[in-house]
Amino acid sequence: MASVLGRTFETLSFLADDPVRTARTGTTPHDVVFRQGKIALRHFPAAADKPRQRAVLVSMPLINTWSVWDLLPDKSVFGKLSAAGIPVYVVDWGRPGDEDATRPLSYYVDEVLTRLFDRARRHDLATGGEGVLDAIGYCVGGTFLATHLALHPEHAARTAFVCTPIDFHSSGRLVAWANPEHFPLDTLISNVGNYPADLMRTSFSWLKPQGQTAKWVGLWERIEDADFRTLWAALEQWNGDNVDFPGEAYREYVRRCYFENALLNGGWTLGSKTVDLRNAKHEALVLAAASDHIAPQAACYGLAKTWGGPVVLETIKGGHVGVSIGSRLPARLIAWLTQRDEN
Amino acid sequence: MATDDLSKLTGEWYRQWESSVSKWWDTVLEDPTFVKGMGDNLAQNARARSRWEESVDQSMEAMHLPTKKDIVRVARIASLLEDRVVAVEDQVLALGDQLDRIEKETLRARVDSAEALLALGDRLAAIEAKLDALTGAAPADDKPATARRGRKES
């Protein structure tokens, strides 16, 4: 009983210091090589002591901040990739404001991503690279990337999709909720402009309500582990730091992806261009997370049904966010990105 | 030992509870009645937010202060302006690329023409040498005098 009480007391003391507010994420050294409004292209240079590999552009999801892949120095996917000699360019979408509510999805997927690929290629060339990029997309960032590559397949030499939903009608509970019969998409966007971050956060909490108690129990059980405490606080900070999703872009994203499953079924014209993933002929790696309740394996593996090039399908142990802080994801990405040198 | 057992027991109790609650949530969260209720709630929430923002804007207007709509309009103009600047930057970069290409092509053309000129000089020298050899070898009586003179002058 004393141990249970002691652990409870320790947990409360830890929380009393407000560790979530003071947690520091995104601390791996990097520079911003291009900025357009709130959107930034962040560059993590390759380690000087390793042979330089081909650069990679990473498209992060628009619904959260980019720092989930740079949560802590020893849990940083970007840090591990750059330490392996891979120059990393990260798409940071920033925090869209009300003035961005009318921007269409084509602005982000076509115009901005085209520009960011261009700037990354130029920067890579100027810093001694070959000016050819591989690409990685995570979560919605991967969906954006796949859509972009359907329009401009020449922008990436190879692409890895991590926890990226493509077959949205296999997205489990999310697709049951984003049902055109019940989900008031037009009412929502017409009234609120951007899809608010707090609603986004609440929706994700409701996807798996028991996760809310599990995280507190997890903290209580491992309160004596200092590393776990630090990670818990950093993850909590990131988790509570959603950003608004630009309204018109959200309207088109939900309609095309969740309502119509257009990446698989076709019939999607973005701007004036037809979105057809068969246009992309290069190699793709799909990494799904075994316990992902946001982008389940079937939703991620949907890419193989529609991608124009060869597709490698793999599943990593962990959840949607858990894979980002584990060691398996960066290890697999490094092995895949540096593979060509062994051939 | 006893305290460890108690902690383990607490953990075990929690996991059993979580497992049963998860099953219950699974049935509730995908139930059409729940999904419809959630949609209705979301729509009401959105309308309420919109009404709230309108009322705040009206209050600001009454106080002759800029409303949120005014600020958003200005921010939108600034952001569109930045888009144009970046688009111009794109064009400048593309022009720079074109200039680089032209410069490279010009340089290549110069090198090619210099090489061609050298080759031409070599060929000319070879022809001259051949001609000299021919004129030296030919008997003087066979050639008309004017032709011989013409050759020498050239």
Interface residues (C-beta under 8 A of the other chain):
Chain A: M1 A2 S3 V4 R7 Q36 G37 G97 D98 E99 D100 T102 R115 D118 R122 R173 A176 W177 N179 H182 F183 P184 T187 L188 S190 N191 V192 P196 L199 W206 L207 K208 P209 Q210 T213 A214 V217 E221
Chain B: T3 D4 L6 S7 T10 G11 Y14 E18 V21 S22 W25 L29 E30 P32 V35 K36 M38 G39 D40 L42 A43 N45 A46 R47 R49 S50 K68 V72 A75 R76 A78 S79 E82 D83 V86 D90 L93
